[in-house]
Amino acid sequence: MRVFRRLPGAKSSFAIRDNKPEGAGKELRFTGSELDAFAAGWGKQRGLTV
């Protein structure tokens, strides 16, 4: 399972982490614009539209 959260104290920062034992302590951190670009690119690769 992946856990998505807003980082406290930051205006527009997010973290995605894996809560399985082998993923403990590992996370990806994004600014709001980086997360938007990541999501848009992933959606485009999969042929998704919004």
C-alpha positions as CSV (number, residue, x, y, z in Angstrom):
1,M,0.0,0.0,0.0
2,R,1.2,3.5,-0.8
3,V,0.6,6.4,1.6
4,F,0.2,9.9,0.3
5,R,0.5,12.9,2.6
6,R,1.1,16.6,2.7
7,L,4.3,17.6,4.4
8,P,3.7,19.7,7.5
9,G,5.2,23.2,7.5
10,A,5.6,23.3,3.7
11,K,3.2,25.3,1.5
12,S,3.0,22.8,-1.3
13,S,5.0,19.7,-0.6
14,F,3.9,16.0,-0.6
15,A,5.4,12.6,0.2
16,I,4.5,9.2,-1.1
17,R,5.8,6.3,0.9
18,D,5.4,2.5,0.9
19,N,4.1,1.1,4.2
20,K,5.1,-2.5,3.5
21,P,8.0,-3.7,5.7
22,E,10.5,-3.8,2.7
23,G,9.6,-0.2,1.9
24,A,10.0,1.2,5.5
25,G,11.8,4.5,5.7
26,K,11.6,5.1,1.9
27,E,9.6,7.9,0.4
28,L,9.4,10.1,-2.7
29,R,9.0,13.9,-2.0
30,F,7.5,16.3,-4.5
31,T,6.6,20.0,-4.7
32,G,3.1,20.6,-5.9
33,S,4.3,21.4,-9.4
34,E,6.5,18.3,-9.5
35,L,3.6,16.1,-8.3
36,D,1.3,17.7,-11.0
37,A,3.9,16.9,-13.7
38,F,4.4,13.4,-12.5
39,A,0.6,12.7,-12.4
40,A,0.0,14.3,-15.8
41,G,2.9,12.3,-17.4
42,W,1.7,9.0,-15.8
43,G,-1.9,9.7,-17.0
44,K,-0.7,10.5,-20.5
45,Q,1.4,7.3,-20.7
46,R,-1.7,5.3,-19.7
47,G,-4.0,7.1,-22.1
48,L,-6.1,8.7,-19.4
49,T,-7.9,12.0,-19.7
50,V,-9.5,14.3,-17.2
